[in-house]
Amino acid sequence: MPKPTSRFTTYLTPAQEDELRKIANAIVAPGKGILAADESVGTMGKRLENINLPNTDENRRKYRELLFTADNVISNNVSGVILFDETFRQSTAAGVPFVKVLQDKGIIPGIKVDKGVVPLAGSLNECTTQGLDGLSERCAEYKKGGCGFAKWRCVLKISEHTPSHQAMMENANVLARYASICQQNGLVPIVEPEVLPDGDHDLETAQRVTEEVRLVYICCFRMPCSFTQTASIKKKKINRDPVSITFFLPLHLPPGITFLSGGQSEEDATINLNAINTYAGRKPWPLTFSYGRALQASVLKAWGGEDANIKAGQDELIRRAQANGAAAVGKYAGGGEGAAGGESLFVANHAY
Ligand code: 13P
């Protein structure tokens, strides 16, 4: 066991740190971001229901095959894909494991390792995320199976008396413990404290809460993690004036920040990421995307569950990836709208 060099040092060898840093830097390479395809069985069922498909193993597998076998050009803008456990174990119809399909494209497979959001006892409808039991063993299996990074989602809710200190501390601690366990197993942890956009709060409240939630980062201090941050305001309240966008820039975080789309429309998610990256302020870290809904809404619409439309769905995915890749370097000029372009993707009390 290597000796710590300060109270903030995690017990990692230089070789372990190097490996983690390399993966994290590849994830946030210029013009690249993450496709979040880690919807749970239930959440995927809701997406399939929208296109009148039953929520069967085979339909989920077929859809994921569509995503992962899109033309190789996708790897110019997608550095990593987050998988759900079921998907990690699935293969194409021709029998090629999805993990291999991604690796062959130069895309890093990632894995959602939490076991879902649960009520936080004694709180006002707040929550924590479970899944620490057996996490180290699961991470070891995922690493051996080809994954390079992991995701764990925590949820914080804004209301008159929330998020409470209890919820913020609990979620910060669970994220820090998860992150440390991942690192011990060679997985870069994406630390995702999602502040839900639900509620009638204003921009200033969202700013205050987002800043308070930075407790998470202090707990995770000195870890070479990748972070996911959310814009915690309903679409109609987002002001594209770059000054207001500084509210979303958290501090103290190496080596990159990957924003989730959080219910914004596809086009808004791209335009806002671009605005963040064109803001003239100091930006010490790459600021890119880890989008689920905002990369997939048009794909689902174009596919509609029909084999004849697989290519059309893949073309939509590539278009969204290219638009967001451009936004990640502040070069999105507009005009990349897909089939679901301006539609709100807001889901009340969103679960993954
Ligand atoms: P949405 O982009 O759908 O909000 O979710 C992305 C995500 O969960 C990132 O890990």
Residues whose N, C-alpha, C, O or C-beta is under 5 A from the ligand:
A	BS01	13P	A36 L260 S261 G262 G263 S290 Y291 G292 R293 A294
